[in-house]
């Protein structure tokens, strides 16, 4: 009896801390769109069959240097079907106070960013963009950014494959290994 209790407790604990929520995926990532920094429409459905890295970004954050590594991932992997999408957000410490024009200028001049970027939006709470509400519903709390430069990787089928906190650099072995497995 003692072992059965430990077993069920173990299974329960795994389910609490697992990255993989039991999502019903009535919608896929492809069902969402964003407004780009230039006012253009960014439909995730345009990226069907590709791996999409969605990252909430900020210009005045201690992790802002990750822009450089995100651009490197974009350049190294776009021919292999990987898309990087930057989502400017002011949700954490007011670290993205700029307008779309200011954000665009900062990213292009400081880091040479060429990957798609959206207009600034909320990524947490009840005001979060519907993509982030969907991510939480289908993948659990690990899909919700706790700070800037949180990464959500969408697989080729439009579902969340993995998430990474701000602490995981996009050039890290762990991050790149995840991308390579999905390619």
N, C-alpha and C positions, 0 to 999 in steps of 0.2 A: 504494500500500500504506500509505503514511504517513497518508493521509486516512481510510482505513478504520479504522485503529487509533485515531485521534483520535475518529472518530465513535462507535465502540463504547465507548471510554473515557467519552465524553460521556454516552451513554445509561446506562452503568453508574452514573455519578455522579448523574445525575438520579434513578435508581431508589433510590439510597441515601438521598437527602435529600428525596425527595418526601413530602408529607403523605399521599398516597393509597396505602396498602398494598393489595395485591391480596387483599382479604378474600373469603372464601367465603360469608360471611353465612348459615351454616346456621341461625343464630338471628338475630333482630332485637332491637332495643332493647325492643320490646314484650314480649319473653319474660322480662323482669326485673321484680322488685318490691323495694320497700324498706319498712322500718318507719318511720313518721313520728314526729316529736317527741312527739306525743300518744299513740303506741302504735298508731295507725291504719295500715292497710295502704295503701301507695301502689303501685298497679299501673301500670307504664308503658303497658300495653295500654289503659288508660282514656284515653290521650292519642293513640290512633291517628289518623292524618291531621293531626296537629299538629306543630309544630316544638318540640322540647324542648331547652332549654339546661340542661345538667347542670354544676354548678359545685361544686367542693370548697371549703368555706369554713372560716374560723377567726376567732374573736373577738379574738384578741390578735396580729394580724398587721399588718404595715405596709400591706397591701392591704385591710384590713377596711372602709375607706371605700367600697370598691366595692359593698358592700351597698346603699348609697343608689342607685347607678346600676342595679343589678340590679332593685331595686324599681321604678325608673322604667321600665325596659324591660318589666317585667311589667305595669305599669299601662298603658303606651302600646300594647302589642302583644297582650295576652291576647285582645282582641276579634277580632284578626286570626289567632288560632290559634297563639299562641306561649305556651309554658309554661316557667317558670323553676323549677328544682328545686335547692335548696341541700343539699349533702352535707357536714355538719360532719365534720372529720377532725383528728386530733391527730398525723398522720404527719410534720408538718414543724415542727420546733422546739418541740414540745409547746405549740402556740399555740391549741389548743382543749381546755383541761383540764376544762371544765364538764360538768355533767350535762345531760340533755335539758331539764329544767326551767330550769336556769340559761341554757342556750343560747337557749331560747325567750324567756325574759324579756329577755335582752340584745338579741336581734334585734328584738323588738317595741317595747321602750321606747327603744332608742337609734336605730333606723333605721325603725321602723314596718313591719317586714317582714310581708307578707301572702301571699307565694308559698309553696308547699309546701316543707317542710324535713324531712329524714330524721333518724333518730337518728345519733349519731356512729358512724363506721365507718372502716375502713382503705381507702385508695384506691391503694396501691402494694404491690408485693411479693407473696409467695405468700399472704399473709393478706388481700389486696385483695378487696373485694366482687366477686362474679362479673361484674357489669356492667363493671367496670374491666378484668378479665381478657379479657372479650369484646372490649372496645374496643381493647385492645392487639393482640389476635389479628387483628382485622379492619381496623385503621387504622394499626397500627404504633406506634412509640415516641412519636410526637407526641400520641397519645391518653393517655399516662401522665402524670399531673401531676408536675411537677418542684418545685412549691411550691403554696401555698394560692391559691385563686381562679383555677385553671386551668379553662377552659371547653371543653366538648364540645357541639357543636351537632348534634342528630339531625334528619334531614330528615323529611318527611311519610310516607316509606316505611319509617321505622324504622332507617335506616342513618346512619352518621356522615357528615355533610357537611363539617365543618371543626372544627378545634380552635384554641384561642387560649391563649397562656401568660398568666401572672399580669400581665405587663406591659401587655397589651391591656385597656384599660378597656371595660366593656360599653357606654359611651356614645360610644366612638370611632367615627369615620366608617367605618373598616374593618369593625368589628364590625356596626354597623347596616346597612351595605351588604350584608354577607353575609346578614343576616336578611331584608332587603327582597327579595333575589334568591330566597330560599326560599319566601317568602310567595306 
